[in-house]
Amino acid sequence: MGQRTTIIPKNATDRGLFLFMTIGIPFAVVWLGGVVLPYYHTEVNGTVIFHITAATFIFYNIFHNLLLVIRIDASGRTSFLPSVLKPGWGYCSICQVNYPPRSYHCHICDECILKRDHHCKFTGCCIGYHNHRYFLMGVIYIFIGALYGIYYQWDYVYSTINLPIVYFFLTLIAPHFSLMFGGINLWGVVVATLHNLGLVTLIMAGYILTIQVRAICRGQTQYEMKHNIRDYNITLNQNIIDIMGRRWKIAWLTPAVESPLKGDGCKFLKTNEYEPPKDI
């Protein structure tokens, strides 16, 4: 398993989304810690320490996981790819290599990816066999962080907008109209807009997470889901291990936990080849 030498995406759209993510997530932490938290607490106590610890834990897991998504080479360049075409393998005329089952060429990354799931626009790289664990956990912690932030700042948002409940929700939908009619001031627009960005982040992360969970439960990649390929669905436990590694039960705590994968990304057990353990 190799590492990529650069973390900056090649594609212009990817670079824009990458920049939005790398600036937006730290800004959200600063916003909650520097604006919202002082609204609730005027002195440091156990509750403040809890929130700071929780936010730090979530922030660390988001960025460490996403950094590993980018840094870990998901291609087959560091794997031994045979010169003879094996049964079930394919040939990539662009890379001029034989590639194993479940691997596909990404025209954005311009390389073949082992067990390619999809190309992530926010990280500017493909999600494949070696970095799928970190992508999954990054999305999970983004979802947790967005949910935590929205819940934590709700009272602050409501008191800042300070309108009856119906007008409050209308203001969240269109804060600029509320500003035009004198319902809120400029600071209210900022607060409502940031809250909406949090809601959008939560919805996006929830959508991606739903797709990922569905694919893992079926033992599929995104390509296999679209084409209804169910050749690699073993058991739920085995499907999770294929993504999270042998120590998946504690690997979710931090990307620093070593959780080796079972294979090399070139050979996968099929459903009709699997024999469940027998009790002796």
DRENDO-1510 file (C-alpha; in Angstrom, 1 decimal, always signed):
<recs>
REC; n; res; u; v; w
REC; 1; MET; +0.0; +0.0; +0.0 .
REC; 2; GLY; +1.7; +3.2; -1.2 .
REC; 3; GLN; +1.1; +6.9; -0.6 .
REC; 4; ARG; +0.2; +9.7; -2.9 .
REC; 5; THR; +2.8; +12.5; -3.1 .
REC; 6; THR; +0.2; +15.4; -3.3 .
REC; 7; ILE; -3.0; +16.1; -1.6 .
REC; 8; ILE; -4.2; +18.9; -4.0 .
REC; 9; PRO; -6.8; +17.5; -6.5 .
REC; 10; LYS; -6.1; +17.6; -10.2 .
REC; 11; ASN; -9.6; +18.6; -11.3 .
REC; 12; ALA; -10.7; +22.3; -11.0 .
REC; 13; THR; -14.2; +21.3; -9.6 .
REC; 14; ASP; -12.5; +18.9; -7.1 .
REC; 15; ARG; -10.1; +21.7; -6.0 .
REC; 16; GLY; -13.0; +24.0; -5.3 .
REC; 17; LEU; -15.0; +21.5; -3.3 .
REC; 18; PHE; -11.8; +20.4; -1.5 .
REC; 19; LEU; -11.1; +24.0; -0.6 .
REC; 20; PHE; -14.7; +24.5; +0.6 .
REC; 21; MET; -14.4; +21.4; +2.9 .
REC; 22; THR; -10.9; +22.2; +4.3 .
REC; 23; ILE; -12.1; +25.8; +5.2 .
REC; 24; GLY; -15.7; +25.0; +6.1 .
REC; 25; ILE; -15.1; +22.3; +8.7 .
REC; 26; PRO; -12.6; +24.3; +10.8 .
REC; 27; PHE; -14.7; +27.4; +10.5 .
REC; 28; ALA; -17.7; +25.4; +11.9 .
REC; 29; VAL; -15.6; +24.4; +14.9 .
REC; 30; VAL; -14.5; +28.0; +15.5 .
REC; 31; TRP; -18.1; +29.2; +15.1 .
REC; 32; LEU; -19.4; +26.8; +17.7 .
REC; 33; GLY; -16.5; +27.3; +20.1 .
REC; 34; GLY; -16.1; +31.0; +19.7 .
REC; 35; VAL; -19.6; +32.3; +19.2 .
REC; 36; VAL; -22.2; +29.7; +20.3 .
REC; 37; LEU; -20.5; +28.2; +23.3 .
REC; 38; PRO; -19.9; +31.6; +25.0 .
REC; 39; TYR; -23.6; +32.4; +24.6 .
REC; 40; TYR; -24.5; +29.4; +26.8 .
REC; 41; HIS; -21.6; +29.6; +29.3 .
REC; 42; THR; -19.8; +32.5; +30.9 .
REC; 43; GLU; -17.2; +30.4; +32.7 .
REC; 44; VAL; -15.4; +27.2; +32.2 .
REC; 45; ASN; -17.1; +24.2; +33.9 .
REC; 46; GLY; -17.6; +20.5; +33.3 .
REC; 47; THR; -20.1; +21.0; +30.6 .
REC; 48; VAL; -17.8; +23.3; +28.7 .
REC; 49; ILE; -14.9; +20.8; +28.9 .
REC; 50; PHE; -17.2; +18.1; +27.7 .
REC; 51; HIS; -18.3; +20.0; +24.6 .
REC; 52; ILE; -14.7; +21.1; +23.8 .
REC; 53; THR; -13.5; +17.5; +24.2 .
REC; 54; ALA; -16.3; +16.1; +22.0 .
REC; 55; ALA; -15.8; +18.7; +19.3 .
REC; 56; THR; -12.0; +18.0; +19.3 .
REC; 57; PHE; -12.6; +14.3; +19.0 .
REC; 58; ILE; -15.0; +14.7; +16.1 .
REC; 59; PHE; -12.8; +17.3; +14.3 .
REC; 60; TYR; -9.7; +15.1; +14.7 .
REC; 61; ASN; -11.5; +12.0; +13.3 .
REC; 62; ILE; -12.9; +13.9; +10.3 .
REC; 63; PHE; -9.6; +15.4; +9.2 .
REC; 64; HIS; -7.4; +12.4; +10.0 .
REC; 65; ASN; -9.7; +10.1; +8.1 .
REC; 66; LEU; -10.0; +12.4; +5.1 .
REC; 67; LEU; -6.3; +13.0; +5.1 .
REC; 68; LEU; -5.7; +9.3; +4.9 .
REC; 69; VAL; -8.3; +9.0; +2.1 .
REC; 70; ILE; -6.2; +11.4; +0.1 .
REC; 71; ARG; -2.7; +10.2; +1.0 .
REC; 72; ILE; -3.2; +6.5; +0.6 .
REC; 73; ASP; -2.8; +5.3; -3.0 .
REC; 74; ALA; -5.9; +3.4; -4.0 .
REC; 75; SER; -4.5; +2.5; -7.4 .
REC; 76; GLY; -2.8; -0.8; -8.4 .
REC; 77; ARG; +0.5; +0.8; -9.0 .
REC; 78; THR; +2.1; -0.6; -5.9 .
REC; 79; SER; +0.5; -4.1; -6.3 .
REC; 80; PHE; +1.9; -6.9; -8.4 .
REC; 81; LEU; -0.2; -7.0; -11.5 .
REC; 82; PRO; +0.6; -10.0; -13.7 .
REC; 83; SER; +1.6; -9.6; -17.4 .
REC; 84; VAL; -0.6; -12.6; -18.3 .
REC; 85; LEU; -4.4; -11.9; -18.3 .
REC; 86; LYS; -6.0; -14.1; -15.7 .
REC; 87; PRO; -9.5; -15.5; -15.8 .
REC; 88; GLY; -12.0; -12.8; -14.7 .
REC; 89; TRP; -9.4; -10.0; -15.1 .
REC; 90; GLY; -9.5; -7.2; -17.7 .
REC; 91; TYR; -7.1; -5.1; -19.6 .
REC; 92; CYS; -6.9; -1.3; -19.5 .
REC; 93; SER; -5.6; +0.1; -22.8 .
REC; 94; ILE; -5.0; +3.5; -21.1 .
REC; 95; CYS; -2.8; +2.3; -18.2 .
REC; 96; GLN; -1.6; -0.7; -20.3 .
REC; 97; VAL; -2.0; -3.1; -17.4 .
REC; 98; ASN; -4.1; -6.1; -16.5 .
REC; 99; TYR; -6.5; -5.2; -13.7 .
REC; 100; PRO; -8.3; -7.6; -11.3 .
REC; 101; PRO; -12.1; -8.0; -10.8 .
REC; 102; ARG; -13.9; -5.1; -9.2 .
REC; 103; SER; -11.2; -2.6; -10.5 .
REC; 104; TYR; -11.9; +0.1; -13.0 .
REC; 105; HIS; -10.2; +3.0; -14.6 .
REC; 106; CYS; -11.0; +6.5; -13.4 .
REC; 107; HIS; -10.7; +9.1; -16.1 .
REC; 108; ILE; -10.4; +12.0; -13.6 .
REC; 109; CYS; -7.6; +10.3; -11.6 .
REC; 110; ASP; -6.2; +8.8; -14.9 .
REC; 111; GLU; -5.4; +5.4; -13.3 .
REC; 112; CYS; -7.0; +2.1; -12.5 .
REC; 113; ILE; -8.3; +1.8; -8.9 .
REC; 114; LEU; -8.4; -1.5; -7.0 .
REC; 115; LYS; -12.0; -2.3; -6.0 .
REC; 116; ARG; -13.1; +1.1; -7.2 .
REC; 117; ASP; -16.2; +2.4; -5.3 .
REC; 118; HIS; -16.5; +5.9; -6.7 .
REC; 119; HIS; -14.6; +9.2; -7.3 .
REC; 120; CYS; -15.0; +11.6; -4.3 .
REC; 121; LYS; -15.2; +15.2; -5.5 .
REC; 122; PHE; -14.4; +16.6; -2.0 .
REC; 123; THR; -11.1; +14.8; -1.6 .
REC; 124; GLY; -10.3; +14.8; -5.3 .
REC; 125; CYS; -9.4; +11.1; -5.4 .
REC; 126; CYS; -11.0; +7.7; -5.9 .
REC; 127; ILE; -12.3; +5.5; -3.1 .
REC; 128; GLY; -11.0; +2.0; -3.4 .
REC; 129; TYR; -9.8; -1.1; -1.6 .
REC; 130; HIS; -7.1; +0.6; +0.5 .
REC; 131; ASN; -8.8; +3.8; +1.6 .
REC; 132; HIS; -12.5; +2.9; +1.8 .
REC; 133; ARG; -12.4; +2.5; +5.5 .
REC; 134; TYR; -11.2; +6.1; +6.0 .
REC; 135; PHE; -13.8; +7.5; +3.7 .
REC; 136; LEU; -16.6; +5.7; +5.4 .
REC; 137; MET; -15.4; +6.8; +8.9 .
REC; 138; GLY; -14.9; +10.4; +7.6 .
REC; 139; VAL; -18.4; +10.6; +6.4 .
REC; 140; ILE; -19.8; +9.1; +9.6 .
REC; 141; TYR; -17.9; +11.7; +11.7 .
REC; 142; ILE; -19.0; +14.5; +9.4 .
REC; 143; PHE; -22.6; +13.3; +9.9 .
REC; 144; ILE; -22.1; +13.2; +13.7 .
REC; 145; GLY; -20.5; +16.6; +13.8 .
REC; 146; ALA; -23.2; +18.2; +11.7 .
REC; 147; LEU; -25.9; +16.7; +13.8 .
REC; 148; TYR; -24.1; +17.7; +17.0 .
REC; 149; GLY; -23.6; +21.3; +15.8 .
REC; 150; ILE; -27.2; +21.8; +14.6 .
REC; 151; TYR; -28.6; +20.5; +17.9 .
REC; 152; TYR; -26.1; +22.5; +20.0 .
REC; 153; GLN; -26.7; +25.8; +18.4 .
REC; 154; TRP; -30.5; +25.5; +18.0 .
REC; 155; ASP; -31.4; +27.7; +21.0 .
REC; 156; TYR; -28.8; +30.3; +19.9 .
REC; 157; VAL; -30.3; +30.4; +16.3 .
REC; 158; TYR; -33.8; +30.6; +17.6 .
REC; 159; SER; -33.1; +33.4; +20.1 .
REC; 160; THR; -31.0; +35.4; +17.5 .
REC; 161; ILE; -33.8; +35.3; +14.9 .
REC; 162; ASN; -36.4; +35.9; +17.6 .
REC; 163; LEU; -39.5; +35.5; +15.6 .
REC; 164; PRO; -42.7; +33.5; +16.1 .
REC; 165; ILE; -42.2; +29.8; +15.1 .
REC; 166; VAL; -43.9; +30.0; +11.7 .
REC; 167; TYR; -41.9; +33.1; +10.7 .
REC; 168; PHE; -38.8; +31.6; +12.2 .
REC; 169; PHE; -38.9; +28.6; +9.8 .
REC; 170; LEU; -39.8; +30.9; +6.9 .
REC; 171; THR; -36.7; +33.0; +7.8 .
REC; 172; LEU; -34.5; +29.9; +7.8 .
REC; 173; ILE; -35.8; +29.1; +4.3 .
REC; 174; ALA; -35.2; +32.6; +2.9 .
REC; 175; PRO; -33.3; +34.8; +5.3 .
REC; 176; HIS; -32.7; +37.5; +2.6 .
REC; 177; PHE; -36.4; +38.1; +2.3 .
REC; 178; SER; -36.8; +38.4; +6.0 .
REC; 179; LEU; -34.0; +41.0; +5.9 .
REC; 180; MET; -35.7; +42.9; +3.2 .
REC; 181; PHE; -39.0; +43.1; +5.2 .
REC; 182; GLY; -37.2; +44.0; +8.5 .
REC; 183; GLY; -37.7; +40.7; +10.2 .
REC; 184; ILE; -34.0; +40.2; +11.1 .
REC; 185; ASN; -30.8; +42.2; +10.8 .
REC; 186; LEU; -27.6; +41.3; +9.0 .
REC; 187; TRP; -26.3; +39.2; +11.9 .
REC; 188; GLY; -29.5; +37.2; +11.8 .
REC; 189; VAL; -28.9; +36.5; +8.1 .
REC; 190; VAL; -25.4; +35.2; +8.9 .
REC; 191; VAL; -26.7; +33.0; +11.7 .
REC; 192; ALA; -29.6; +31.6; +9.5 .
REC; 193; THR; -27.2; +31.0; +6.6 .
REC; 194; LEU; -24.7; +29.1; +8.7 .
REC; 195; HIS; -27.4; +27.0; +10.2 .
REC; 196; ASN; -28.7; +26.2; +6.7 .
REC; 197; LEU; -25.2; +25.2; +5.6 .
REC; 198; GLY; -25.1; +22.8; +8.6 .
REC; 199; LEU; -28.4; +21.3; +7.6 .
REC; 200; VAL; -27.2; +20.8; +4.0 .
REC; 201; THR; -24.0; +19.1; +5.3 .
REC; 202; LEU; -26.1; +16.9; +7.5 .
REC; 203; ILE; -28.4; +15.9; +4.6 .
REC; 204; MET; -25.5; +15.3; +2.2 .
REC; 205; ALA; -23.5; +13.2; +4.7 .
REC; 206; GLY; -26.7; +11.3; +5.6 .
REC; 207; TYR; -27.4; +10.5; +1.9 .
REC; 208; ILE; -23.8; +9.4; +1.3 .
REC; 209; LEU; -23.8; +7.3; +4.5 .
REC; 210; THR; -27.1; +5.6; +3.5 .
REC; 211; ILE; -25.7; +4.6; +0.1 .
REC; 212; GLN; -22.5; +3.3; +1.8 .
REC; 213; VAL; -24.4; +1.3; +4.4 .
REC; 214; ARG; -26.7; -0.2; +1.8 .
REC; 215; ALA; -23.7; -1.2; -0.4 .
REC; 216; ILE; -21.8; -2.7; +2.5 .
REC; 217; CYS; -24.8; -4.8; +3.6 .
REC; 218; ARG; -25.0; -6.2; +0.1 .
REC; 219; GLY; -21.2; -6.6; -0.4 .
REC; 220; GLN; -21.2; -4.2; -3.3 .
REC; 221; THR; -19.4; -1.2; -4.7 .
REC; 222; GLN; -21.2; +1.7; -6.3 .
REC; 223; TYR; -20.7; +0.2; -9.8 .
REC; 224; GLU; -22.0; -3.2; -8.6 .
REC; 225; MET; -25.1; -1.6; -7.1 .
REC; 226; LYS; -25.9; +0.2; -10.3 .
REC; 227; HIS; -25.5; -2.9; -12.4 .
REC; 228; ASN; -27.0; -5.2; -9.8 .
REC; 229; ILE; -23.9; -7.4; -9.3 .
REC; 230; ARG; -24.2; -9.5; -6.2 .
REC; 231; ASP; -21.3; -11.9; -6.7 .
REC; 232; TYR; -19.4; -10.8; -3.6 .
REC; 233; ASN; -22.0; -10.7; -0.9 .
REC; 234; ILE; -20.7; -13.1; +1.8 .
REC; 235; THR; -22.0; -12.2; +5.3 .
REC; 236; LEU; -22.6; -8.9; +6.9 .
REC; 237; ASN; -19.6; -9.5; +9.2 .
REC; 238; GLN; -17.3; -10.4; +6.3 .
REC; 239; ASN; -18.6; -7.4; +4.3 .
REC; 240; ILE; -17.7; -5.1; +7.1 .
REC; 241; ILE; -14.3; -6.7; +7.5 .
REC; 242; ASP; -13.6; -6.2; +3.8 .
REC; 243; ILE; -14.0; -2.4; +4.3 .
REC; 244; MET; -12.9; -1.8; +7.9 .
REC; 245; GLY; -10.4; -4.5; +8.4 .
REC; 246; ARG; -10.0; -7.3; +11.0 .
REC; 247; ARG; -10.2; -5.0; +14.0 .
REC; 248; TRP; -13.3; -3.2; +12.8 .
REC; 249; LYS; -14.9; -3.3; +16.2 .
REC; 250; ILE; -12.5; -0.7; +17.5 .
REC; 251; ALA; -11.2; +0.8; +14.2 .
REC; 252; TRP; -14.1; +3.3; +14.3 .
REC; 253; LEU; -12.6; +5.0; +17.3 .
REC; 254; THR; -9.7; +6.5; +15.4 .
REC; 255; PRO; -7.8; +6.0; +12.2 .
REC; 256; ALA; -4.7; +5.5; +14.2 .
REC; 257; VAL; -6.0; +2.0; +15.2 .
REC; 258; GLU; -4.3; -0.5; +12.9 .
REC; 259; SER; -6.9; -2.8; +11.3 .
REC; 260; PRO; -5.3; -4.8; +8.5 .
REC; 261; LEU; -7.4; -5.9; +5.5 .
REC; 262; LYS; -7.8; -9.5; +4.7 .
REC; 263; GLY; -6.5; -9.4; +1.1 .
REC; 264; ASP; -4.5; -7.4; -1.4 .
REC; 265; GLY; -7.3; -5.9; -3.4 .
REC; 266; CYS; -6.7; -8.3; -6.3 .
REC; 267; LYS; -8.7; -11.4; -5.3 .
REC; 268; PHE; -12.1; -11.6; -3.7 .
REC; 269; LEU; -14.1; -14.5; -2.4 .
REC; 270; LYS; -17.4; -14.9; -4.3 .
REC; 271; THR; -20.7; -15.9; -2.7 .
REC; 272; ASN; -20.7; -19.3; -4.2 .
REC; 273; GLU; -17.2; -20.0; -3.0 .
REC; 274; TYR; -17.9; -19.1; +0.7 .
REC; 275; GLU; -18.1; -21.9; +3.2 .
REC; 276; PRO; -19.3; -20.8; +6.7 .
REC; 277; PRO; -17.3; -22.0; +9.7 .
REC; 278; LYS; -18.5; -25.3; +11.0 .
REC; 279; ASP; -19.0; -26.2; +14.6 .
REC; 280; ILE; -16.9; -29.1; +15.7 .
</recs>
